Amino acid sequence: MPELLQLNLTEIIRKRAGKKARRIPGFLLRRLEKIIRQDELNEMLRVAHPAEGSEFSRRILEHLEIRVIVEGKGNLPADEQVIFASNHPLGGLDGITLVAVLGEIYGDAKIRVLVNDLLMNVTPLAPVFLPTNKFGKKGARESSQLLNEALQGGANLVMFPAGLVSRLHPDGKIRDLEWRKTFVSKALDYGLRIVPIRFEALNSRRFYRLARWRKRLGIKVNLEQAMLPAELCKSCGKTFKITFLPPVDAAALKESGLKPAEIARHIRELAGL
């Protein structure tokens, strides 16, 4: 039976910061634990234990009483490896939800979700998560190798091309940042079609306001990122809607003269994002 995971933010920060962690006051670390609602998160982990992968994800959604509406299942190829490209409205919980939905359809062995390497600390999901944004050239090479091994092994890969969580834009709408072309490049490299995903969900207005003010003030540290665990806790009782759009042949679009970055924009437009 897997060991019960309990998050310890202080330990994670000290491990990542190394010697610099000595300069961080203990009261600040305790405050951060409250901000991310560490106690509530650990309660979820206890409820979901000892499940892993998609079963773990389903138990988290059940604990939070989250309802998931899924449309477009008919657009999912039954016997074809694909790359899924989704908008990123929540940061963490959208990945958990897609693991629950796609794991039920394909089985955990056939899905991998590319996530921030911090989420690899959630060990029950480590079998279906792939780390990205690792520090240093060595970490980046390791991440790239794991990604290629997953694709070579036949996994259906889920990617969030924006990289960061959706933001409030000057026009008052909440949507993704620009989609990066990596998912298109990988689809072309491995001869795979791309299934766009439209994930309809929102974080709190407070989250978006903090992100906007942080940018206005020129603060480079991603302060709102620290709020994402608390946003997960606030999602109790919400309804999410996931729509799978028809698969897109990136190779055909390339032959028509579009570059990978242009294909990425085109697919995002197809998803209505």
NUVO-133294 format. One line per field, with one value per residue (C-alpha): x, y negated, z negated; residue in three letters. Coordinates in Angstrom, 2 decimals, always signed. Example, Ala and Ser with C-alpha at 12.3 -4.5 7.8 and 13.67 -1.06 7.14 Angstrom:
2
xx <- (+12.30_+13.67)
yy <- (+4.50_+1.06)
zz <- (-7.80_-7.14)
residu <- (ALA_SER)
END
This chain:
273
xx <- (+0.00_+1.39_+2.50_+0.07_+1.26_+1.08_+2.29_+4.94_+5.51_+8.36_+10.23_+9.60_+10.84_+13.94_+14.72_+14.39_+16.08_+19.03_+21.29_+19.21_+16.33_+18.12_+17.30_+13.54_+11.92_+9.89_+6.84_+6.79_+6.83_+3.96_+2.01_+2.56_+1.24_-2.00_-2.23_-2.08_-4.50_-2.06_-4.32_-7.26_-5.06_-3.73_-7.28_-8.01_-4.94_-6.08_-9.53_-8.09_-5.49_-4.36_-5.61_-3.29_-3.68_-7.21_-8.83_-7.04_-8.27_-11.86_-11.76_-10.48_-13.32_-15.86_-14.48_-14.82_-18.29_-17.26_-19.54_-17.86_-19.84_-18.07_-19.04_-17.50_-16.46_-17.28_-14.29_-11.86_-10.08_-10.43_-7.23_-5.03_-2.38_-3.00_-1.82_-4.42_-4.07_-6.12_-6.58_-5.41_-8.16_-7.38_-3.79_-3.55_-7.21_-7.77_-4.96_-6.47_-9.87_-8.48_-6.63_-9.94_-11.81_-9.15_-7.97_-11.46_-11.46_-7.90_-6.55_-3.75_-1.01_-2.01_-2.17_+0.49_-0.08_+2.72_+2.78_+4.94_+7.56_+6.31_+3.22_+5.46_+5.41_+1.85_+3.16_-0.23_-0.31_+3.36_+2.61_+0.51_+2.32_+5.37_+7.49_+8.34_+9.97_+12.82_+15.67_+18.92_+19.98_+20.30_+16.74_+15.43_+17.18_+15.70_+12.20_+12.61_+13.82_+10.84_+8.46_+9.94_+9.95_+6.24_+5.42_+7.57_+5.75_+2.38_+0.99_-1.69_-0.11_-2.04_-0.42_-1.37_+0.27_-0.12_+2.18_+0.60_-2.93_-5.48_-5.42_-7.76_-7.02_-7.48_-10.75_-12.18_-12.18_-10.45_-8.48_-5.13_-1.88_-0.38_-0.10_+3.44_+4.14_+5.74_+2.59_+2.49_+6.19_+5.78_+2.72_+4.72_+7.74_+5.68_+3.04_+0.16_-3.11_-4.08_-7.34_-8.17_-9.87_-12.06_-12.11_-14.73_-13.95_-12.80_-10.67_-11.79_-11.86_-9.32_-6.83_-7.18_-6.98_-3.79_-2.22_-3.16_-1.89_+1.32_+1.98_+1.05_+3.47_+6.27_+6.70_+8.38_+7.75_+4.59_+2.70_-0.63_+0.94_+1.00_-2.79_-3.51_-3.71_-6.22_-8.13_-8.40_-9.98_-12.42_-13.67_-15.91_-19.36_-18.47_-19.35_-16.71_-17.46_-14.97_-15.44_-13.31_-13.10_-12.48_-8.85_-6.64_-4.04_-1.04_+0.94_-1.76_-1.76_+2.02_+1.78_-0.66_+2.13_+1.47_+4.36_+4.10_+3.37_+0.61_-0.81_-0.89_-2.89_-5.21_-5.96_-6.63_-9.11_-10.81_-11.32_-12.88_-10.29)
yy <- (+0.00_-3.47_-5.61_-8.35_-11.64_-14.75_-18.08_-19.95_-23.32_-24.25_-21.08_-21.60_-25.22_-24.30_-21.50_-23.75_-26.81_-24.93_-27.09_-30.20_-28.65_-29.54_-33.20_-32.55_-33.30_-30.50_-32.74_-33.47_-29.76_-29.13_-31.98_-30.50_-27.15_-28.90_-30.80_-27.58_-25.89_-23.09_-21.47_-21.27_-19.89_-17.22_-16.26_-15.70_-13.51_-11.44_-11.00_-9.92_-7.55_-4.96_-5.55_-6.70_-8.17_-8.61_-6.93_-9.38_-12.25_-11.00_-10.80_-14.39_-15.59_-13.64_-15.09_-18.60_-17.76_-18.95_-18.09_-17.53_-17.82_-16.21_-16.88_-15.71_-12.21_-11.14_-13.20_-11.00_-8.47_-4.97_-3.40_-6.36_-8.11_-11.86_-15.02_-16.96_-20.75_-22.43_-25.91_-26.31_-27.98_-26.64_-25.54_-22.05_-21.18_-21.22_-18.68_-16.53_-16.68_-15.69_-12.77_-11.57_-11.91_-10.60_-7.89_-6.42_-6.43_-5.34_-3.88_-5.46_-3.68_-5.57_-9.14_-11.59_-15.21_-17.76_-19.81_-22.18_-20.06_-21.28_-19.10_-16.02_-16.33_-14.98_-11.42_-9.68_-11.49_-11.03_-7.95_-10.08_-13.42_-14.52_-17.38_-20.54_-23.88_-22.17_-24.43_-24.41_-22.81_-19.35_-19.46_-20.69_-17.82_-15.30_-16.73_-16.59_-12.99_-11.92_-13.64_-11.88_-8.52_-8.93_-9.71_-6.85_-4.57_-5.40_-7.68_-10.25_-13.49_-16.34_-19.76_-23.26_-25.36_-28.64_-27.32_-29.57_-29.81_-31.96_-35.66_-38.65_-40.70_-44.45_-43.83_-42.34_-38.74_-35.85_-33.69_-32.02_-33.77_-33.09_-29.39_-28.19_-25.96_-22.97_-20.84_-21.41_-20.60_-17.33_-16.41_-16.98_-15.07_-11.99_-12.20_-12.68_-14.56_-17.17_-17.14_-20.64_-20.85_-23.70_-23.60_-25.96_-26.94_-29.97_-30.84_-33.55_-37.22_-37.83_-35.60_-37.52_-40.92_-39.93_-38.76_-42.01_-44.28_-42.28_-42.90_-46.58_-47.09_-45.39_-42.58_-39.68_-37.05_-35.12_-35.90_-34.56_-31.13_-30.70_-31.12_-28.18_-25.52_-27.73_-28.18_-24.40_-24.34_-27.10_-25.03_-22.93_-22.47_-23.95_-22.60_-22.25_-21.72_-19.95_-19.87_-17.70_-19.24_-17.26_-16.17_-18.50_-17.27_-19.51_-17.98_-18.98_-22.53_-22.66_-21.53_-24.39_-26.79_-27.49_-27.60_-25.79_-29.04_-29.86_-26.35_-26.80_-30.04_-28.38_-25.45_-27.82_-29.72_-26.44_-25.74_-29.19_-30.27)
zz <- (+0.00_+0.91_-2.01_-3.02_-1.54_-3.70_-2.33_-4.27_-2.59_-4.90_-3.97_-0.24_-0.34_-2.32_+0.10_+3.15_+1.66_+0.18_-2.00_-1.22_-3.20_-6.44_-5.80_-5.66_-9.05_-10.60_-11.10_-7.35_-6.50_-8.92_-7.34_-3.89_-5.13_-6.13_-2.85_-0.82_-3.27_-3.99_-6.60_-4.16_-1.41_-3.73_-4.68_-0.96_-0.70_-3.66_-2.13_+1.25_-0.22_+0.89_+4.46_+7.24_+10.73_+12.06_+9.05_+6.74_+8.94_+8.83_+5.03_+4.83_+7.08_+5.02_+1.77_+3.21_+4.56_+8.01_+10.92_+14.29_+17.55_+20.51_+24.12_+27.39_+26.31_+29.86_+31.02_+29.08_+31.34_+29.91_+31.23_+32.06_+30.00_+29.80_+28.09_+26.11_+25.99_+23.27_+21.94_+18.35_+16.28_+12.82_+12.33_+10.85_+10.49_+14.25_+14.57_+11.81_+13.53_+16.92_+15.32_+13.85_+17.16_+19.55_+17.17_+17.22_+21.03_+21.86_+18.62_+16.59_+18.55_+21.70_+20.39_+19.26_+18.21_+18.51_+15.27_+13.27_+11.52_+8.12_+8.63_+8.72_+4.92_+5.15_+5.36_+5.93_+9.31_+10.15_+12.33_+14.73_+14.40_+16.37_+14.96_+16.83_+15.90_+14.08_+13.05_+15.01_+18.28_+16.75_+15.40_+18.76_+20.55_+18.10_+18.63_+22.40_+22.22_+20.08_+22.50_+25.51_+23.73_+22.93_+26.56_+27.83_+25.39_+26.93_+24.23_+25.00_+23.85_+22.22_+22.53_+21.40_+24.14_+22.23_+19.53_+16.90_+15.55_+17.40_+16.56_+16.56_+19.69_+20.28_+22.14_+18.95_+20.23_+18.51_+20.92_+21.52_+22.27_+25.70_+26.53_+27.08_+30.08_+28.30_+28.53_+32.29_+32.69_+30.78_+32.85_+36.04_+34.71_+33.86_+36.59_+34.14_+34.42_+31.83_+29.88_+28.58_+25.18_+23.98_+20.18_+18.73_+15.14_+13.15_+10.16_+7.72_+8.72_+5.97_+7.78_+11.04_+9.31_+7.51_+10.78_+12.50_+9.73_+9.41_+13.10_+12.88_+9.99_+11.92_+9.41_+11.20_+8.51_+9.40_+6.16_+7.40_+7.93_+4.15_+4.11_+6.41_+3.66_+1.81_+5.08_+5.27_+1.82_+2.83_+5.76_+3.52_+5.09_+8.49_+11.92_+14.64_+18.32_+20.59_+24.37_+26.65_+30.13_+33.37_+33.89_+35.93_+38.43_+37.73_+40.61_+43.12_+41.76_+42.07_+45.71_+46.32_+45.38_+41.70_+39.25_+35.86_+33.99_+36.49_+36.16_+32.37_+32.75_+35.28_+32.94_+30.07_+32.25_+33.21_+29.52_+29.10_+26.56)
residu <- (MET_PRO_GLU_LEU_LEU_GLN_LEU_ASN_LEU_THR_GLU_ILE_ILE_ARG_LYS_ARG_ALA_GLY_LYS_LYS_ALA_ARG_ARG_ILE_PRO_GLY_PHE_LEU_LEU_ARG_ARG_LEU_GLU_LYS_ILE_ILE_ARG_GLN_ASP_GLU_LEU_ASN_GLU_MET_LEU_ARG_VAL_ALA_HIS_PRO_ALA_GLU_GLY_SER_GLU_PHE_SER_ARG_ARG_ILE_LEU_GLU_HIS_LEU_GLU_ILE_ARG_VAL_ILE_VAL_GLU_GLY_LYS_GLY_ASN_LEU_PRO_ALA_ASP_GLU_GLN_VAL_ILE_PHE_ALA_SER_ASN_HIS_PRO_LEU_GLY_GLY_LEU_ASP_GLY_ILE_THR_LEU_VAL_ALA_VAL_LEU_GLY_GLU_ILE_TYR_GLY_ASP_ALA_LYS_ILE_ARG_VAL_LEU_VAL_ASN_ASP_LEU_LEU_MET_ASN_VAL_THR_PRO_LEU_ALA_PRO_VAL_PHE_LEU_PRO_THR_ASN_LYS_PHE_GLY_LYS_LYS_GLY_ALA_ARG_GLU_SER_SER_GLN_LEU_LEU_ASN_GLU_ALA_LEU_GLN_GLY_GLY_ALA_ASN_LEU_VAL_MET_PHE_PRO_ALA_GLY_LEU_VAL_SER_ARG_LEU_HIS_PRO_ASP_GLY_LYS_ILE_ARG_ASP_LEU_GLU_TRP_ARG_LYS_THR_PHE_VAL_SER_LYS_ALA_LEU_ASP_TYR_GLY_LEU_ARG_ILE_VAL_PRO_ILE_ARG_PHE_GLU_ALA_LEU_ASN_SER_ARG_ARG_PHE_TYR_ARG_LEU_ALA_ARG_TRP_ARG_LYS_ARG_LEU_GLY_ILE_LYS_VAL_ASN_LEU_GLU_GLN_ALA_MET_LEU_PRO_ALA_GLU_LEU_CYS_LYS_SER_CYS_GLY_LYS_THR_PHE_LYS_ILE_THR_PHE_LEU_PRO_PRO_VAL_ASP_ALA_ALA_ALA_LEU_LYS_GLU_SER_GLY_LEU_LYS_PRO_ALA_GLU_ILE_ALA_ARG_HIS_ILE_ARG_GLU_LEU_ALA_GLY_LEU)
END
